Amino acid sequence: MFNSVCVVGLGYIGLPTAAVFAKTGTQVTGVDVNDAAVKTINSGKAHIVEVDLDGLLQGVVSNGNLKAQTTPAEADAFIIAVPTPFKDNHAADLSFVEAAIKSIAPYVKNGNLIVLESTVPPGATDKMVAWLEEARPDLKAAGGAGTAYYAAHCPERVLPGRVLIELVQNDRIIGGITEECAEHAQDLYETFLKGECYLTNARTAEMAKLSENAFRDVNIAFANELSLISDKLDIDVWDLIRLANRHPRVNILQPGPGVGGHCIAVDPWFIVDAVPDTAKLIRTAREVNDSKPRTVVDKVKRAAARFKNPTVACLGLSFKADIDDLRSSPALDITTQLSSELDCDILAVEPNIDILPEELSKTGLQLTTLMDAVERADILVLLVDHLEFKRLPSGKRAEKIIVDTRGIWT
Ligand code: SAJ
C-alpha cells in the first residue's frame, strides 16, 4: 500500500507523474533543484508546457496532495525522473541519477520502493542500487532476507503533447532487481494505470526502452536516406513514400530536417556506447539523421545564391509539430546556421513562442508572424509541420522559392 510518494525531478516526466499520483489521493512530495520551478508548481502552475497539466496541477496543489520542495522527504515509494543526457563520447551521463539517489538515501527505510524512470543504459539500475547501498550500508539489500527495500526500473514512454493521456493508457515495462521488486512496482503503478504492466528484470527493461527509441530513429533514418537518394535521382520523395506505403506490409515514416528532442536523438547512443562494434545499424541511423540539418542548410544556400539580396523565412523552430519545445531542435539548428552563414535578412516564424531564445535574438534574427514572413520573403524554408503552416493557402506561396523539409506543401 502506497500512501505517499516522493518524485525526484519535476520536468517533462516527473511533474505529470507526480500530479497523476496526487490525483489518486496519494500524498506526493515533488522534489526539484530548481527553486523557481518549485515556487511555480506550489502556486498551482506548471513551469513546462503540456496539454491539460495546468488544470490538473491547480487541483492537486490546492487540495494539498502535491507539494513541491527542493529537498526529499520520507515516503513509501520514491520515483527518480531526472535527465540522462549524453557526454561528448556519447556515453550516458548518470550524474543526475547519482545525485538523486544520494539525495534520497537519508530518507529511505526498509520496505520502501525506489523506481528509476529516467532512460538509462543497461546496468544503470544496478549502479543506482550500489550508490544507495554505499550511502546506506544499514539498509537490507533489495532481494535480501527479511524486509528489505525494493528497487526497479520502469521507463517512461509518453509522447510530449499527449503525456497525461499516455501516462495512464500506455502499457508499462517494469524491470525489478528481483521479481518481488518488480511486483511491488506494479502495485505502485496500478494506483492509476489503465494500461498493462509487463514484468521483467532491470537490464531487459533498460534495453527495451532504448530499443523503442532506436527503432523509431532507424525508421526515420530510412525515410531521411530515401529523401537524400531521391534528391540525387530527381524523384519526389513524398510521392515515392506515399506509393510504397500502398504495400500492405510497408509503412515508411516521414523524412524531415533531422531528428530532434531529448529522447530519440539521444537514447540510441546509449546502445552504441554499450556495444560499439555490434550496434552498426543503430549508429549509422544516428549519423544519417544528424547529417540532415546540414543538407537543408546547403540546399537553402544554393537557392539564396540565385538572388541578389534575398529575404529568407524559416518556418518553425520547435523540434516537432504543434509544440513549443525548442530543445535539440533541427529547425533551430538550421535557422541558427543560416543566420550565421547567409548575409541576408532572415525571418523566423514560430507560432508557439512569444520571444526568440537568446542565442537567436543576438544574431539579429527577427521573429515575426507567418503572414508577414510570407509577404516579405523570397525563400520559404518549411522546417516544422505546424497546423498554421499546413493551412496556408497555396496562392500565398505562389512565386516563392520553397524548401519544404516536411512535404506538407507538395
Ligand atoms: N520525426 C520525423 N519523421 C517521422 C517522425 C518523427 O522526422 O516520421 C522527427 C520529429 O520531427 C522529431 C523527432 O523525430 O524531431 C522525434 O519525434 P517523435 O514524435 O518521434 O518522438 P518524441 O521524441 O517526441 O517521443 C519519443 C517517443 N518514442 C517513440 O515513439 C518510440 C515517446 O513515446 C517516448 O516516451 C519519448 O520519445 C521519450 O521520452 O523517450
Residues whose N, C-alpha, C, O or C-beta is under 5 A from the ligand:
A	BS01	SAJ	E156 R157 V158 L159 P160 E212 N213 R216 I220 L253 Q254 P255 G256 G258 V259 G260 G261 C263 I264 F319 K320
